[in-house]
Amino acid sequence: MTHPHDDLPVPLYSAQQVRDLDARLIAAGTPGFELMRRAAHAAWRALRRHWPDAGEITVLAGHGNNAGDGYLIAALALRASWRVRVLAVGDTSRLTGDAASAYGEARAAGVDIDLWNDRAHLRGVLVDALLGTGLGGTVREPYASAITAINARGLPVLAVDIPSGLSSDTGQVLGVAVRADLTVTFIGLKLGLFTANGPDQCGELVFDGLDADPALIPDDCVARRLAPASLARLAARPKAAHKGLFGHALVIGGDTGMGGAVLLAAESALRCGAGLVSLATRAAHVPAALARHPELMARGVSSSAELLRLAERADVLVVGPGVGREGWGRVLVSAAASLERAQVWDADALNLLAEGLVSRPSGDWVMTPHPAEAARLLGISTAEVQADRPKAAHALAQRYQAVVVLKGVGSLVAAPDGRLALCSHGHPAMAGAGLGDVLSGILGALLAQGMSSFDAAGLAVWLHARAGESLGPQGRGLAASDLIPAVRQLLEEHSPCLN
């Protein structure tokens, strides 16, 4: 199963890193204007593929190199006999360097260039060449009005490099941002295109490396995308395999009224290959668990002593699905925290930790907060988490010395040593109850089979997102349990049980 993102590069860069790369290419002998020309050709090719019969464009141009790209696109369109108009936002006399050269080329080609005003008529495909990656603060006038007009017009929109008003580092909308149907980005992928508001603002994403010499592309980047080629794999199983080789996962949770959460996590662990899966829950949930999956070893527990006895045989603990925040849950989470076992914490286990009612595990562990849980753990607002998701993920990993899965659009996996991975997959149909419990179970199974925490988190997030993506086209009403068979199939395709 392939996806358009599978053909994109894996490294993700900051805006500054891309500017540095641009400077490196120029220093190595490729003139800046030649890079601008290549970018314009790449954008024009993508525009024609996407809207071959449009026949007309309106370019909105600012003052930087992004504007230069726009002026060259306008010249290319005019030479192809399209109707072309450029609306310059601000005084064109402020253009300098390569952008000024591009402006001169557009004028020489006969492109109509008018000054932007609130009454300007927008026609055809709108080309956003306003602000680019250099924006560092809230969008100001007259750019804010121009962006608002682009969004209000309802015409198809191509964004050059990045939608204007979108932070290339965080994916945050800086006051107002263009909502593009197609974004053509260059040289290096920017992290902000894939997380927070990035995917909604970018539309379809096309990448062009501008024929840069691969030897000049730096290895260091701010994050790496989770992609089939970069994901860890489970080893194939020997023919003499037995259940004892593939770990024992103990899933802990399911207070009164929340038995479904812990069962979803346990079923996911079972279907993703853990050799043994035990369940520690309220006694009332045991019959339902065994009726649904007799393969589970389900026990009713009511004290830390009972849990500790069960945990003696476990290799991995999955803590939190449906555990609640009452006394029963606190006792179990505290007992789990005292154990030297690989652990996955989710849901109310994280809320109890944020409230200071339990301690974090001292060993190897993974936490999987959504943005609101992350905010509680950091003592900040959810809005602050979403304003800079990479920063929040790194902060959690450092503060709690855990591998962190910060869920949401562009889910992030952060390690205490500074590594950061991003998942560019998923589907809006996944916005429902129980999906996080499934993810916790997948993670528990991969850890049980010997994967490191960071590798297991990355693979689990990717499997979860791709499964949701495969089922998402069926529309609303995706149930968490629907994901489990799809995850199992994807895991087999990625890491076959037999060679």
Residue pairs with C-beta under 8 A, 6 or more apart in sequence:
1 466
1 470
1 490
1 493
3 425
3 466
3 469
4 204
4 205
5 205
5 225
5 227
5 424
5 425
6 227
6 228
8 189
8 205
8 207
8 225
8 227
8 424
9 188
9 189
9 207
9 209
9 225
10 224
10 225
10 227
10 229
10 230
11 188
11 189
11 217
11 219
11 221
11 223
11 224
11 225
12 188
12 189
12 190
12 191
12 194
12 221
12 222
12 223
12 224
12 225
12 422
13 21
13 188
13 189
13 190
13 191
13 221
13 222
14 168
14 169
14 190
14 191
14 222
15 133
15 134
15 168
15 169
15 190
17 188
17 218
17 220
17 221
17 222
18 133
18 168
18 187
18 188
18 190
19 133
19 134
20 218
21 187
21 188
21 212
21 216
21 217
21 218
22 32
22 35
22 187
24 216
24 218
25 35
25 187
25 210
25 212
25 213
25 216
26 32
26 35
28 213
28 216
30 212
32 65
32 97
32 98
33 98
33 101
33 102
35 187
35 210
36 65
36 68
36 69
36 72
36 98
36 99
36 102
37 72
38 208
38 210
38 211
39 69
39 72
39 160
39 161
39 186
39 208
39 210
40 69
40 72
40 73
40 75
40 76
40 102
41 76
42 184
42 186
42 206
42 208
42 210
43 69
43 73
43 127
43 158
43 160
43 184
44 73
44 76
44 77
46 158
46 182
46 184
46 206
46 208
47 54
47 57
47 73
47 125
47 127
47 158
47 182
47 184
48 80
50 156
50 158
50 181
50 182
50 204
51 125
51 156
54 82
54 124
54 125
54 156
55 82
55 83
55 124
56 82
56 83
56 84
56 123
56 124
56 125
57 73
57 74
57 77
57 82
57 83
57 84
57 85
57 124
57 125
57 126
57 127
58 85
58 86
58 87
58 122
58 123
58 124
58 125
58 126
58 127
59 70
59 71
59 73
59 74
59 84
59 85
59 86
59 87
59 127
59 129
60 70
60 86
60 87
60 89
60 116
60 126
60 127
60 128
60 129
60 130
60 146
60 150
61 67
61 70
61 71
61 86
61 87
61 88
61 89
61 129
61 130
62 89
62 90
62 129
62 130
62 131
62 132
62 143
62 164
63 90
63 94
63 95
63 99
64 99
64 131
64 132
64 134
65 97
65 98
65 99
65 132
66 129
66 130
66 131
66 132
66 133
66 134
66 160
66 161
66 164
67 88
67 95
67 99
67 102
67 103
67 129
67 130
68 95
68 98
68 99
68 100
68 101
68 102
68 103
69 102
69 129
69 160
69 161
70 86
70 102
70 127
70 129
70 160
71 86
71 99
71 102
71 103
71 105
71 106
71 111
71 129
72 102
72 105
72 106
73 127
73 129
73 160
74 84
74 85
74 86
74 106
74 109
74 111
74 127
75 105
75 106
75 109
75 111
77 84
78 84
78 109
78 110
78 111
79 109
82 124
83 123
83 124
84 111
84 112
85 111
85 112
85 113
85 114
85 123
86 106
86 111
86 112
86 113
86 114
87 114
87 115
87 116
87 120
87 122
87 146
88 113
88 114
88 115
88 116
89 116
89 130
89 142
89 143
89 146
90 116
90 142
92 103
92 113
92 115
95 103
103 113
106 113
107 113
114 120
116 142
116 146
118 145
118 149
120 149
122 149
122 150
122 153
122 155
123 155
124 155
125 155
125 156
125 157
125 158
126 150
126 153
126 155
126 156
126 157
126 158
127 157
127 158
127 160
128 150
128 157
128 158
128 159
128 160
128 163
128 164
128 178
128 180
129 160
130 143
130 146
130 147
130 164
130 178
131 139
131 143
131 164
131 165
132 160
132 161
132 162
132 164
133 161
133 162
133 168
133 190
135 164
135 165
135 167
135 174
137 174
138 174
138 175
139 147
139 164
139 165
139 174
139 175
139 176
139 177
143 164
143 165
144 165
144 175
144 176
147 164
147 165
147 176
147 177
147 178
148 176
150 157
150 178
150 179
151 176
151 178
151 179
156 181
156 182
157 178
157 179
157 180
157 181
157 182
157 203
158 180
158 181
158 182
158 183
158 184
159 178
159 180
159 182
159 183
159 184
159 201
159 202
159 203
160 184
161 183
161 184
161 185
161 186
162 168
162 183
162 185
162 190
162 192
162 193
162 202
163 177
163 178
163 179
163 180
163 183
163 201
163 202
164 177
164 178
165 173
165 174
165 175
165 176
165 177
165 178
165 201
166 172
166 173
166 174
166 177
166 178
166 192
166 193
166 197
166 198
166 201
166 202
167 173
167 174
167 192
168 190
168 191
168 192
168 193
169 190
169 191
169 192
169 222
169 388
169 390
170 191
170 192
170 195
170 196
170 387
170 388
170 389
170 390
170 391
171 191
171 192
171 193
171 194
171 195
171 196
171 197
171 198
171 199
171 389
171 410
172 192
172 196
172 197
172 386
172 387
172 388
173 197
173 201
177 197
177 201
178 201
179 200
179 201
179 203
180 201
180 202
180 203
181 203
181 204
182 203
182 204
182 205
182 206
183 193
183 202
183 203
183 204
183 205
183 206
184 206
184 207
184 208
185 193
185 205
185 206
185 207
185 208
186 207
186 208
186 209
186 210
187 209
187 210
187 212
188 217
188 221
189 207
189 225
191 222
191 223
191 390
191 422
192 198
193 199
193 202
193 205
194 225
194 410
194 422
194 424
195 389
195 390
195 408
195 409
195 410
195 412
195 422
196 386
196 387
196 389
196 408
196 409
196 410
197 409
198 409
198 410
199 409
199 410
199 424
200 409
222 390
222 420
223 390
223 412
223 420
223 421
223 422
224 230
224 420
224 421
224 422
225 421
225 422
225 423
225 424
226 413
226 421
226 422
226 423
226 424
226 425
226 458
226 459
226 461
226 462
227 462
228 494
231 455
231 458
231 459
231 462
231 494
232 451
232 452
232 455
232 456
232 458
232 459
233 459
233 494
233 495
234 273
234 446
234 449
234 450
234 451
234 491
234 495
235 495
236 495
236 496
236 497
236 498
236 499
237 245
237 246
237 497
237 498
242 275
243 275
243 276
244 275
244 276
245 275
246 273
246 274
246 275
246 448
246 449
247 274
247 275
247 276
247 315
247 316
247 445
247 447
247 448
247 449
247 450
248 274
248 275
248 276
248 277
248 278
248 313
248 314
248 315
248 316
248 448
249 266
249 269
249 274
249 276
249 277
249 278
249 314
249 315
249 316
249 317
249 318
249 441
249 444
249 445
249 447
249 448
250 277
250 278
250 279
250 280
250 310
250 311
250 314
250 316
250 317
250 318
251 262
251 265
251 266
251 269
251 277
251 278
251 279
251 280
251 317
251 318
251 321
251 440
251 441
251 444
252 262
252 280
252 281
252 307
252 317
252 318
252 319
252 320
252 323
252 332
252 333
252 336
253 261
253 262
253 265
253 280
253 281
253 318
253 319
253 320
253 321
253 322
253 323
253 329
253 332
253 347
253 348
253 349
254 260
254 261
254 262
254 263
254 279
254 281
254 282
254 285
254 321
254 322
254 323
255 282
255 322
255 323
255 324
255 326
255 328
255 329
256 282
256 284
256 324
258 321
258 322
258 323
258 324
259 281
259 282
259 284
259 285
259 288
259 289
259 322
260 322
260 434
261 321
261 322
261 347
261 434
261 437
262 279
262 281
262 285
262 321
262 322
262 323
262 437
263 279
263 285
263 288
263 289
263 292
263 293
264 321
264 434
264 437
264 438
264 441
264 480
264 481
264 484
265 318
265 321
265 346
265 437
265 438
265 440
265 441
265 444
266 277
266 279
266 289
266 293
266 296
266 318
266 441
267 292
267 293
267 296
267 441
267 481
267 484
268 437
268 438
268 439
268 440
268 441
268 442
268 444
268 445
268 484
268 487
269 277
269 318
269 441
269 442
269 444
269 445
269 448
270 277
270 293
270 295
270 296
270 441
270 445
271 445
271 484
271 485
271 487
271 488
272 441
272 442
272 445
272 446
272 463
272 487
272 488
272 491
273 445
273 449
273 491
273 497
274 316
274 444
274 445
274 448
274 449
275 448
275 449
276 297
277 295
277 296
277 297
277 445
278 296
278 297
278 298
278 299
278 310
278 313
278 314
279 286
279 289
279 296
279 297
279 298
279 299
280 299
280 301
280 306
280 307
280 310
280 332
281 289
281 298
281 299
281 300
281 301
282 300
282 328
283 300
283 301
283 302
284 300
285 298
285 300
286 298
286 299
286 300
289 296
289 298
290 296
290 298
299 306
299 310
301 307
301 310
301 332
302 328
303 331
304 331
304 332
304 334
304 335
307 331
307 332
307 335
307 336
308 335
308 339
311 317
311 335
311 336
311 339
311 341
314 341
315 341
315 342
315 447
315 448
316 341
316 342
316 343
316 344
316 444
316 447
316 448
317 336
317 339
317 341
317 342
317 343
317 344
317 444
318 343
318 344
318 346
318 440
318 441
318 443
318 444
319 332
319 333
319 336
319 343
319 344
319 345
319 346
319 349
320 333
320 344
320 345
320 346
320 347
320 348
320 349
320 350
320 440
321 346
321 347
321 436
321 437
321 440
321 441
322 347
322 348
322 437
323 329
323 332
323 333
323 347
323 348
323 349
323 352
324 348
325 348
325 351
325 352
325 355
325 357
329 348
329 349
329 352
330 352
330 357
330 358
333 348
333 349
333 352
333 353
333 358
334 358
334 359
336 343
336 349
336 361
337 358
337 359
337 360
337 361
337 362
339 361
340 362
340 363
341 361
341 363
342 363
342 364
342 365
342 447
342 453
343 361
343 363
343 364
343 365
343 366
344 365
344 366
344 367
344 368
344 440
344 443
344 444
344 447
345 353
345 361
345 365
345 366
345 367
345 368
345 402
346 367
346 368
346 369
346 436
346 437
346 439
346 440
347 373
347 436
347 437
347 440
349 358
350 367
350 368
350 369
350 373
350 376
350 377
351 373
351 376
352 358
353 359
353 360
353 377
353 400
354 373
354 376
354 377
355 376
360 400
360 401
360 402
364 453
365 402
365 403
365 453
366 402
366 403
366 404
366 405
366 443
366 447
366 453
366 456
366 457
367 377
367 396
367 400
367 402
367 403
367 404
367 405
368 404
368 405
368 407
368 436
368 439
368 440
368 443
369 377
369 396
369 404
369 405
369 406
369 407
370 407
370 408
370 436
371 382
371 385
371 386
371 389
371 392
371 406
371 407
371 408
372 382
374 382
374 385
374 392
374 393
374 396
374 406
375 381
375 382
375 384
375 385
377 396
377 399
377 400
378 385
378 392
378 395
378 396
378 399
380 392
384 392
385 392
385 406
386 408
389 406
389 408
389 410
389 412
390 412
390 414
390 420
392 406
393 404
393 406
393 412
393 413
393 414
393 420
394 414
394 418
394 420
396 402
396 404
396 406
396 414
397 403
397 404
397 414
397 415
397 416
398 416
401 416
402 416
403 413
403 414
403 415
403 416
403 453
403 454
403 457
404 412
404 413
404 414
404 415
405 411
405 412
405 413
405 439
405 443
405 457
405 460
405 461
406 412
406 413
406 414
407 436
407 439
409 426
410 422
410 423
410 424
411 422
411 423
411 426
411 461
411 465
412 420
412 421
412 422
412 423
413 420
413 421
413 422
413 423
413 454
413 457
413 458
413 461
414 420
414 421
415 453
415 454
419 454
421 454
421 458
421 461
423 458
423 461
423 462
423 465
425 462
425 465
425 466
425 468
425 469
426 465
426 468
426 469
427 465
427 468
427 469
427 471
427 472
427 473
427 478
428 472
429 468
429 471
429 472
429 474
429 475
429 476
429 477
429 478
430 465
430 468
430 472
430 478
432 478
432 479
432 480
433 480
434 479
434 480
434 481
435 464
435 468
435 480
435 483
437 480
438 464
438 480
438 481
438 483
438 484
438 487
439 460
439 461
439 464
442 460
442 463
442 464
442 487
443 456
443 457
443 460
446 455
446 456
446 459
446 460
447 453
447 456
451 459
459 494
463 487
463 490
463 491
463 494
464 483
464 487
466 490
467 483
467 486
467 487
467 490
468 478
468 483
470 486
470 490
471 478
471 482
471 483
471 486
472 478
